[in-house]
Amino acid sequence: MTGKTHIIGGIAASLAFAQVTNYEPVLLLGAGVIGSLIPDICHGSSKIGRALPLLSKLINGLFGHRTFTHSLLFLVLFGILLHNLMPMEAISAGLLVGMASHIVLDMATKRGVKLFFPIRLTVRFPLTATTGGTSENLVFALLSLLCVYFGYDVFLSL
């Protein structure tokens, strides 16, 4: 998936999560957008990879693309780090929700992800989208509709 699809996925997931929590929705949403980009730190051409090229190159050299940073292990370790260093739960939750949305969206591509890293098993959905193709555009459109649906309730109640 491309960066724009990951961002809209992070927005949709954060807005959906805001429906069932009492976190400040604006903080949750902003963190969700950032979190939706974090797993691609392992790819030098990604939005976050271009912003942090040295870190991106290091992580890619150690693990490759769609392995460690696209795994449950990464989510758990990042969650532990946030629990110990981030005083605002809404931001921690948003980052993790955005990261999870990224991983789920990449499971909808032909390459899938190494969800159980370090086990080399590739996990992907039976129906997959082509990155940058018509099927991804359809996913983007559906996620956009979900943003309107979930966002209406969240921001109407502010």
C-alpha positions, 0 to 999 in steps of 0.5 A, a space after each residue: 500500500 502507498 503512504 496515502 492509503 496507510 494514512 487514511 487507514 490510520 485515520 479510519 482506525 483511530 476514529 473507529 477506536 475513538 468510538 469505544 474509548 474516552 481518549 481525546 479524539 484529536 490526540 488519538 487521530 494525530 497519533 494514529 496518522 503518525 503511527 500509520 507510517 512508522 512500520 515503513 521505517 524499514 523502507 528508504 523510499 517511504 515517507 518516514 524512511 525519507 524523513 529518517 534515512 539513516 535509521 531507515 537504512 540501519 533497520 532495513 540492513 538488519 531486518 529487511 522490509 516487512 519483517 520486524 517492523 511489520 510484526 506483533 513483536 514490534 507492536 508489543 515492544 513499541 507498546 512497552 516503550 510507550 508505556 514507560 516513556 509516554 505520559 499521554 495514553 491517548 497518544 500511545 493508543 493512537 500510535 499503536 492503533 495506527 501501526 496496527 492499521 498499517 500492518 493489516 493493510 499490508 496483509 492485504 497485499 501480495 507480499 504480505 508481512 512477517 507477522 510472527 517475526 522472527 518466524 519467517 511465515 508470510 501472512 496475507 489475506 486471501 484477497 489482495 490489492 496491488 500497490 498503486 493499482 485500481 484495487 488499492 484505490 478501491 481500498 482507499 475509497 472504502 477507508 475514506 467512507 469509513 472516516 466520514 462514518 466514524 468521524 461524524 459521530 466523534 466530532 459531532 459529540 465535541 
